[in-house]
Amino acid sequence: MNSLLHLSETQRAIVDTAREFCAAEVTPYAAQWDRDAHFDPTLTHKLGELGFLGMMIPEAHDGLGLDTTTYLLALEEISAADASVGVLMSVHNSLPTQMLLKYGSEAQRREFLGPLARGEKLGAFALSEPDAGSDAAAMRAQAVRDGDDWVLNGTKAWISAGGHAGVVLAMVRTDSSDARKGAKGIGAFIVTPDLPGFKVGKKENKMGLRASETVQLVFDNMRVPGDRLLGDPTQGFVYALQSLESGRLGIATQALGIARAAYDHARAYARERQQFGQAIGEFQGVQFKLADMATRINAARSLIHATAAAKDRGEAVGEYASMCKLFATETAMWVTTQAIQVFGGYGYTTDYPVEKLFRDAKVTEIYEGTSEIQRVVIGRAALKG
Ligand SMILES: Cc1cc2nc3c(=O)[nH]c(=O)nc-3n(C[C@H](O)[C@H](O)[C@H](O)COP(=O)(O)OP(=O)(O)OC[C@H]3O[C@@H](n4cnc5c(N)ncnc54)[C@H](O)[C@@H]3O)c2cc1C
């Protein structure tokens, strides 16, 4: 799709690389992965070789050292091809790697960022629990000091790529159980699957995003060395929320990619499908749908890139990242619904790609903060400002 964005030569090259990668390695397989709920672990290495798993990691740690805008341009391409690959790339680049970059010690960055950037290890982010979703600070997983180590117990829920991740940033209570300090008593730990007591639990059977593995992680008396604690043992929740600023821009862009793909399919079908002796795109009722889709998609992209540019200038963009996520994900849900309408009955079948896009779009309104929670963030900021 043409957009209002002006791309630099580097950005154009990255977008072209992402498109070529998707045409060869993602698009031909996406429908089958969706049917089989299959996560292809070789994707991690392939994305890593292209630098797509270290887009904002500095070159000193084998990343590409690029800005948020350029990262999001690549993410839109990948997400348009398959939202399951998109979420893998978004979580990895936005959450665990950003937390390590911002709050990790030099030794932690040296040990973990290189393998994450090269795609040797996949990153995951473990905040949610079965009984702590929107109210994540109500988490129960507990870390207790034992000599130089910490012993972790609890269950983390809904962890994207949790069963294949080599590095998991896990938020766990560090305050004692009888003197809970809410959000202020939580630490962030660098957890690896080789730790004794690390177990992969229930795998979710999902309506969409089926090629993205979503699992529970169980920490069963898991002994974590003291040097795996990130920064201050009481500030893990704050670190997690700050990285969710990047995360929400990532999910907004994932939604943008889904919406764009649905629009492209609807546009092509409107040109080709004949009814009443002419292409359905000749009917103004169908043209209006395409017009509204294109308008909302371009509005979402413009908001996302204005916010990314502000972030790269070092400005605080908390409520704007929430606006991006809210607007782009609701756009994805609306556009995919309209795309099915343009396809008529065929759109309701698995023979055409729009029903998958519709199913994939729904979760973007839920994870990394539901639409209601984004409205809470934006509403609070509105009253403060
Ligand atoms: C496919 C998938 C992948 C995920 N990946 C990860 C991951 O990698 N890591 C991770 O930590 N988590 C992950 N999550 C968890 C996700 O972030 C949570 O599902 C989400 O935060 C919502 O929590 P919940 O599901 O417990 O819903 P609840 O919090 O129980 O919410 C239920 C409903 O109540 C509404 N609600 C709750 N509080 C309020 C309020 N204050 N005001 C108005 N409405 C409210 C919600 O908006 C929602 O509509 C994933 C989830 C899914 C589905």
PDBQT file of the ligand as one rigid body, heavy atoms in Angstrom, charges set to zero:
ROOT
HETATM    1  C1  LIG A 401      -2.679 -15.042  22.947  1.00  0.00    +0.000 C 
HETATM    2  C2  LIG A 401      -2.224 -14.329  24.195  1.00  0.00    +0.000 A 
HETATM    3  C3  LIG A 401      -0.864 -14.098  24.394  1.00  0.00    +0.000 A 
HETATM    4  C4  LIG A 401      -0.434 -13.470  25.568  1.00  0.00    +0.000 A 
HETATM    5  N1  LIG A 401       0.925 -13.293  25.773  1.00  0.00    +0.000 NA
HETATM    6  C5  LIG A 401       1.359 -12.838  26.984  1.00  0.00    +0.000 A 
HETATM    7  C6  LIG A 401       2.759 -12.814  27.292  1.00  0.00    +0.000 A 
HETATM    8  O1  LIG A 401       3.617 -13.160  26.456  1.00  0.00    +0.000 OA
HETATM    9  N2  LIG A 401       3.134 -12.414  28.540  1.00  0.00    +0.000 N 
HETATM   10  C7  LIG A 401       2.237 -12.039  29.494  1.00  0.00    +0.000 A 
HETATM   11  O2  LIG A 401       2.651 -11.683  30.588  1.00  0.00    +0.000 OA
HETATM   12  N3  LIG A 401       0.894 -12.039  29.226  1.00  0.00    +0.000 NA
HETATM   13  C8  LIG A 401       0.448 -12.437  28.006  1.00  0.00    +0.000 A 
HETATM   14  N4  LIG A 401      -0.921 -12.468  27.727  1.00  0.00    +0.000 N 
HETATM   15  C9  LIG A 401      -1.870 -12.100  28.778  1.00  0.00    +0.000 C 
HETATM   16  C10 LIG A 401      -2.617 -10.797  28.474  1.00  0.00    +0.000 C 
HETATM   17  O3  LIG A 401      -1.765  -9.694  28.646  1.00  0.00    +0.000 OA
HETATM   18  C11 LIG A 401      -3.865 -10.759  29.371  1.00  0.00    +0.000 C 
HETATM   19  O4  LIG A 401      -4.783 -11.710  28.828  1.00  0.00    +0.000 OA
HETATM   20  C12 LIG A 401      -4.507  -9.388  29.413  1.00  0.00    +0.000 C 
HETATM   21  O5  LIG A 401      -3.692  -8.476  30.117  1.00  0.00    +0.000 OA
HETATM   22  C13 LIG A 401      -5.903  -9.409  30.056  1.00  0.00    +0.000 C 
HETATM   23  O6  LIG A 401      -5.901 -10.115  31.253  1.00  0.00    +0.000 OA
HETATM   24  P1  LIG A 401      -7.004 -11.265  31.517  1.00  0.00    +0.000 P 
HETATM   25  O7  LIG A 401      -6.996 -12.139  30.320  1.00  0.00    +0.000 OA
HETATM   26  O8  LIG A 401      -6.706 -11.874  32.826  1.00  0.00    +0.000 OA
HETATM   27  O9  LIG A 401      -8.363 -10.513  31.533  1.00  0.00    +0.000 OA
HETATM   28  P2  LIG A 401      -9.016  -9.755  32.815  1.00  0.00    +0.000 P 
HETATM   29  O10 LIG A 401      -8.023  -8.838  33.410  1.00  0.00    +0.000 OA
HETATM   30  O11 LIG A 401      -9.676 -10.757  33.673  1.00  0.00    +0.000 OA
HETATM   31  O12 LIG A 401     -10.131  -8.876  32.088  1.00  0.00    +0.000 OA
HETATM   32  C14 LIG A 401     -11.424  -9.368  31.739  1.00  0.00    +0.000 C 
HETATM   33  C15 LIG A 401     -12.250  -8.189  31.208  1.00  0.00    +0.000 C 
HETATM   34  O13 LIG A 401     -12.397  -7.201  32.263  1.00  0.00    +0.000 OA
HETATM   35  C16 LIG A 401     -11.956  -5.948  31.774  1.00  0.00    +0.000 C 
HETATM   36  N5  LIG A 401     -11.345  -5.151  32.852  1.00  0.00    +0.000 N 
HETATM   37  C17 LIG A 401     -10.442  -5.551  33.774  1.00  0.00    +0.000 A 
HETATM   38  N6  LIG A 401     -10.080  -4.527  34.556  1.00  0.00    +0.000 NA
HETATM   39  C18 LIG A 401     -10.753  -3.434  34.106  1.00  0.00    +0.000 A 
HETATM   40  C19 LIG A 401     -10.813  -2.064  34.491  1.00  0.00    +0.000 A 
HETATM   41  N7  LIG A 401     -10.050  -1.579  35.483  1.00  0.00    +0.000 N 
HETATM   42  N8  LIG A 401     -11.630  -1.235  33.798  1.00  0.00    +0.000 NA
HETATM   43  C20 LIG A 401     -12.393  -1.697  32.773  1.00  0.00    +0.000 A 
HETATM   44  N9  LIG A 401     -12.380  -2.992  32.379  1.00  0.00    +0.000 NA
HETATM   45  C21 LIG A 401     -11.573  -3.838  33.021  1.00  0.00    +0.000 A 
HETATM   46  C22 LIG A 401     -10.926  -6.270  30.709  1.00  0.00    +0.000 C 
HETATM   47  O14 LIG A 401     -10.709  -5.170  29.841  1.00  0.00    +0.000 OA
HETATM   48  C23 LIG A 401     -11.565  -7.465  30.029  1.00  0.00    +0.000 C 
HETATM   49  O15 LIG A 401     -12.519  -7.045  29.109  1.00  0.00    +0.000 OA
HETATM   50  C24 LIG A 401      -1.374 -13.039  26.533  1.00  0.00    +0.000 A 
HETATM   51  C25 LIG A 401      -2.738 -13.260  26.307  1.00  0.00    +0.000 A 
HETATM   52  C26 LIG A 401      -3.179 -13.885  25.164  1.00  0.00    +0.000 A 
HETATM   53  C27 LIG A 401      -4.660 -14.123  24.969  1.00  0.00    +0.000 C 
ENDROOT
TORSDOF 0
